[in-house]
């Protein structure tokens, strides 16, 4: 399962793709211990072909983070997957969920929406027609729990209310009150 990295995409997206590919492979041949995981990472064909060192470094951090926190991540998947046992979840979806949940739960530098959106992109690229909705459903439930403080993590779902424009009035809603605050600016609406 190798997809050529898109050079137009950032090194983080390429890193996530590499991390997914390594985690997918580890789903078939699990490795124990940091040294074995690092060796499996280096020997993965997608990693060997990647020319961006930043992407490989980021991917390595993600893979190691997932493997270090696997029991906790799998527990979260089980709790939020409507009683699906880990063994019944497809290997593609499981690798994507593990990767994204590591980012959500353990990477303060990655916003919730970014982790979810990147997981959905992976599901579109590597999964089947049901992968996207399955992955999105579980991650959305976890993101809401994080947003509500149930994980003790200081992350919030960025709703970007101020950027939305009411189609009928052409006004932006006020973020605190939800009331309309005036005409949208030309930059937001695309007017000149």
C-alpha positions in Angstrom: 0.0 0.0 0.0 2.2 2.8 -1.3 0.9 6.1 -2.5 3.4 8.5 -4.0 3.6 11.6 -1.8 2.1 14.7 -3.4 5.0 17.2 -3.4 2.5 20.1 -3.4 1.3 19.1 0.1 3.1 20.0 3.2 5.6 17.8 4.9 3.1 17.2 7.8 0.5 15.7 5.4 3.2 13.6 3.8 4.4 12.6 7.3 0.9 11.5 8.2 0.6 9.4 5.1 3.9 7.7 5.9 2.9 7.2 9.5 -0.4 5.7 8.3 1.4 3.3 5.9 3.8 2.1 8.7 1.0 1.7 11.2 -1.0 -0.2 8.6 1.9 -2.6 8.1 2.4 -3.0 11.8 -1.3 -4.1 11.9 -0.1 -7.3 10.0 3.3 -7.7 11.6 3.2 -6.1 15.1 6.6 -5.1 16.5 7.4 -4.8 20.2 9.8 -2.4 21.7 11.0 0.9 20.5 14.0 -0.5 18.6 11.8 -3.0 16.6 9.3 -0.2 15.7 12.1 2.1 14.6 13.5 -0.7 12.4 10.1 -1.4 10.9 9.7 2.3 10.2 13.1 2.6 8.4 12.4 -0.5 6.4 9.0 0.5 5.2 9.1 1.1 1.4 7.2 4.3 1.6 9.6 5.7 4.1 12.6 4.6 2.0 11.2 6.4 -1.0 10.4 9.6 0.7 12.8 12.4 0.1 11.6 14.9 2.6 13.4 14.6 5.9 10.8 16.7 7.7 8.1 14.4 6.6 10.0 11.3 7.8 10.8 13.0 11.2 7.2 13.9 11.7 6.0 10.4 10.7 8.5 8.8 13.0 7.2 10.9 15.9 3.6 9.8 15.1 4.4 6.1 14.8 6.4 6.1 18.0 3.7 8.0 19.8 0.9 5.7 18.6 2.9 2.6 19.6 3.8 4.1 23.0 0.1 4.9 23.7 -1.5 2.0 21.9 -3.5 0.5 24.8 -5.0 3.9 25.8 -5.8 4.7 22.1 -7.5 1.4 21.6 -9.5 1.8 24.7 -10.8 5.2 23.4 -11.6 3.6 20.1 -13.6 0.8 21.8 -15.5 3.3 24.0 -16.5 5.5 21.0 -17.1 2.9 18.3 -20.6 1.7 19.3 -19.3 -1.5 20.7 -17.2 -2.5 17.8 -14.3 -4.7 19.0 -10.9 -3.6 17.8 -10.5 -7.0 15.9 -13.6 -6.2 13.8 -12.4 -2.8 12.6 -10.7 -2.9 9.2 -6.9 -2.5 9.3 -7.1 0.7 7.2 -9.6 2.3 9.5 -7.9 1.2 12.6 -4.5 2.6 11.5 -6.2 5.9 10.6 -8.1 6.1 13.9 -5.0 5.2 16.0 -3.0 7.9 14.2 -5.6 10.6 14.5 -6.4 9.8 18.1 -2.7 10.1 19.0 -2.8 13.6 17.4 -6.0 14.5 19.3 -5.0 13.1 22.7 -1.2 13.7 22.8 -0.2 16.4 20.4 -1.1 19.9 21.7 0.3 21.5 18.5 -2.4 19.8 16.3 -5.9 21.2 16.5 -8.9 18.8 16.7 -10.3 19.8 13.3 -6.9 19.3 11.6 -6.5 15.8 13.1 -10.1 14.9 11.9 -9.7 16.5 8.5 -6.4 14.7 7.8 -7.9 11.4 9.0 -10.8 11.8 6.5 -8.3 12.6 3.7 -6.5 9.3 4.6 -9.8 7.4 4.6 -10.6 8.8 1.2 -7.2 7.9 -0.2 -6.8 4.4 1.3 -10.2 3.2 2.5 -13.4 2.1 0.9 -16.7 4.0 0.5 -17.6 3.4 4.1 -14.3 4.3 5.7 -14.8 8.1 5.7 -18.1 8.0 7.6 -16.9 5.4 10.0 -13.7 7.2 10.9 -15.5 10.6 11.0 -18.1 9.3 13.4 -15.7 8.0 15.9 -13.4 11.0 15.7 -16.2 13.4 16.0 -17.5 11.7 19.1 -14.0 11.9 20.7 -13.5 15.5 19.6 -16.8 16.5 21.3 -15.6 14.7 24.5 -12.3 16.5 24.4 -14.1 19.8 23.7 -16.3 19.2 26.7 -13.2 18.5 28.9 -13.8 14.8 29.5 -10.2 14.0 28.7 -8.6 16.8 30.6 -7.0 18.2 27.5 -7.0 21.9 26.7 -8.3 21.7 23.1 -11.5 23.1 21.7 -13.3 22.5 18.4 -12.6 25.6 16.3 -16.0 26.5 14.9 -14.8 29.6 13.1 -18.2 31.2 13.4 -16.8 34.7 12.7 -15.9 33.6 9.1 -19.3 32.4 8.2 -21.7 34.8 6.4 -25.4 34.6 6.7 -26.6 34.0 3.1 -29.8 36.0 3.6 -28.5 39.1 5.3 -24.8 39.1 4.2 -23.8 39.7 7.8 -21.4 37.9 10.2 -22.8 36.4 13.4 -21.2 37.9 16.6 -19.2 35.1 18.2 -20.4 35.7 21.7 -24.0 36.5 21.2 -24.8 34.9 17.9 -26.4 38.1 16.7 -25.7 39.7 13.3 -23.0 42.4 13.5 -22.9 44.2 10.1 -22.2 43.7 6.5 -19.6 41.2 5.6 -16.3 42.7 4.4 -15.4 42.5 0.7 -12.4 40.2 1.4 -14.7 37.6 3.1 -17.4 37.6 0.4 -15.0 37.8 -2.5 -16.4 41.1 -3.7 -14.1 43.8 -5.1 
